[in-house]
């Protein structure tokens, strides 16, 4: 009986600790979300500072001059995988983008044979990181630091087609038009800086983005590879027109590795 009682006590303690760890993790995600939502609002002014190709995209998006915007909130569904020959794993996610500064939170949930993985991919200025936990408790991934933040800054930049108000207002981003179908954006946060080139179709929609060398890996294993994505199926959400589908890839030595593909289920620009 004493052994059974001891086991029961251990189980209760383990459950309590797990609940405490999960609650703290979820509170940390809520705090990051709130930091994005509390970003200062930005007022859309004249767009003449933007190259014609980029200005046309903003005008087509439905973002209006004179309006103020603070953040984007969207929901996604899709699949992702960890290796070229790996299995696709379904996910759902919420994401928040700040408009006036480089900041976002991506909060995915991936079902597993036992429970699900909860996580966050985040950027706050020149700080960024990735956290994934099984059931919100057991760490699967937890990385931060300047190299990770640089990668997250590249992500914020590459996902600007979903954040047209930031294209119009974010002073951390500068643009140059390369030709009648391409424009390059450079973003700076603290000591970090990265750039990406956006491709436009004849109608003026962004169809793709390519960053020349996003960092991948940790420590001595960091490598810089071309990284980017494709966008399609433009949809209007409450007056704002953005691409509803996308995929993300690394350009590896043996070919393109598409590891993320998703669809926007809902979209709000606040």
N, C-alpha and C positions, 0 to 999 in steps of 0.2 A: 504493500500500500504506500509505504514511504517513497518507493521508487516512482510509482505512478503519480504521486502528488508532486514530486520533484520535476518530473517530465511536464506535468500540466503547468507548473509555475514557469518553467523555461519557455513553453509554448506561448503563454500569456505575455511574458516579458518580450519575447521575440516579436510577437504581433504588435505590441505597443511601440517598440522601437521602430518597426517597419512603418507603422502609421505616422509616427513623428517625423521620420526621414522623408516620407512621401509628402506630408503636409508642408514641411519646410521647402522642399523642392518646388512644389506647386506655388507656394507663396513667392519664391524667388522669380518664377516665371511671370506671375502677376505683377511684380514690381518692375520687371523689364518692360512688360507691356505698357504699364502706366507711364513709364519714362518716355516711351515713344509717343503715347497719346498726349502727354503734357508738353511736348515740344512747342515752341513759339509758333504761332500761325504765320503764314507767309501770304502777302498780298500780290496777286498777279498784276504786274505793270505792263509797260510796253514790251513787246517781244523783239524789237529790232536788234537787240544784242545777240540774238540767236541767228545762226546761218539759215538761209531760206528753207533748206530741206527740213531742218529741225523745227523751225517756226511753223511750217505747214503741218507737221505732225501734231504739235500742241493745239493748233487751231482746229484740226479735224477731231481731236480727242473730246472736245466739249468743255475743256477748261476755259473759264471766262475771265477776261481782263476785268480788274476791279474787285474780283471775288477773293476771299481769304480761305486758305486751306491749311489744315494742321497735319492730318495723317490719312493713310489708306488702310482699310481693313478688308481682307478678302479671305475666302475659304477655298480650299483646293481638294481634289482627289486625284489619285494617280498611282504610279508604280515606280520603284527604284531598285537598283541592284548594286552590289559591291564589287563585282568583277565581270569581265567580258563574258565568261561562261557561267556566271551565276544566275540564280533564279530571280525573276521579278517578284518584288514584295509589295503588296498594296499598302497605301497609306491614305490618311486624311490629315489635313493641316489647316491651321489658321495662321495668318501672317499680318503683321502691322508694319507699315513703312512710315517714317517721318518724312514730311515734305521739305522743310527748310534746312535740314541738316542730315548728314549720313548716319542713319540709325534705323534698325529694323529688328523685329523678332519673328522668327519662323518657329511655330510650335506644332510638330507632327505627332501623330500617333500611328503605330504600326502593329497590327495584330500578330501575335506569335503563337506557337503551339500551346504555350502556357502563358496566359496573360497577354500583355502588350508592352511595347516599348514607347515610353513618353520621352520627349526631348525638346531641345531648343537649339537653334542656330541664331546667333545674335551679333549685332554691331551697335556700339554706342560711341560715336566719334572715332577715335583711334584705338578703341578697345573692342575686342570681339572674342567669341568663343563658340564651342560646340559641346553640348551635354546630351547624352542619351542614357536613359535608365530603364531597366526592365521593371515594370509595375511602378515606375517612378521611384524605385528604391535601390536596386542593384546597378551600380555603374557599368555601362557598356562602353561609353566614350566620354572623355572629359579633357578637352584641350583648350588652352588659351595662350596668349602671348602675341608679340608683334607679327610673327609670320602668319598666325591664324587670323589676326585682325586685318592684315593686308588682303588675305583671301576673302574675308567677309566684306571688305570695302569693294573688292572687285564684284562680289555678288550684288551689293546694293546698286552699283553702277549698271551692271548687266540687266537688272530687272527694272530699269527706268521705263520701258514701255508700259509697265503696269502702274507707273507713278508719274503721269504726264505733268502734274502740278509741280513736281520737283524739277522736271526739265525746265519749266517756265521760271522757277523762282530760286532754286538752290544755288547760292553763291559759291559753294565748294566745287562746283562743276563748271568747266570751261569747254567750249565746243569749237571745232574747226570743220568746215565742209571740205571733203577730199575731192569729190566729183559729184555728178548729178544723182548718184545712187548710194553714196557713202559719206558718213560723218563720224569723226572721232571725238570722244569725250574723255576728259581727264578730270579725276576727282582727287582732292587733297583733304586729309584730316590729320592734323598735327604733323608728325614727321613722315606720315605714310602718304603715298601717292600711287595711283595706278590709272590705266587707260584702257579703253575698249573702242572698237570700231563697229558701228551699226550699219546694217544694210537696209535699204529702202526699196520698195517696188515702185512701179510707175505711178500707182495711185497715191503714193506717199505714206504707205504703212511700213512700219519696221517689220522686217521678216527674219532678221538674224542679228547676232552680236558675236564678236570674237575678241577675246583678250589675248595679247601676245604671250603672256607668261604668268599664269596664276600659280602661286606656290601650292605644292601638294606634299604631304608627309610631315614628319617631325624631326627635330634635331639634325643630325648629320645626314638624314635620309631625305631632306627636303629637295624636291626638284621643281623646276618651273616649266610648265607645259602650256601650249595653246589651249584655251578653254573657252567655251561659249555655248550658245543655244540658238534655237529656231523658234519663231513665233508664228501663230496662224489663227484663223477663224475669229476675226474681230467681231465683238459683240458690244452692244450698248447696254450699260448698267446704269439705270437712273440718270441718263443724260451724259454719261461718261463712256467713251468708246475706247476699249482696250482689247488686246488679244486674249482669247479665252483658252487657247491651248499653247503648249510649249514643250520643248525637250532641252536637255542639258548634256553636254558631252566634253570629254577630254580628247585632244588629238594626240594619240600615243604613237610610238615608233611603228607599231604594226597595224595602225589604222584608227579610225574614230571609235571611241567607246562612249555610247549613249547610256547614261546611267540613271537618268531621271526623265520622266515624262508625266505631264499633269494637265489638269483642266481646272479653270476657275469656275467655281460653283456659285459664288456670290461676291459682290464687290460694292464697297462704299468708300466715297471720298468725302471726308468730314472737314 
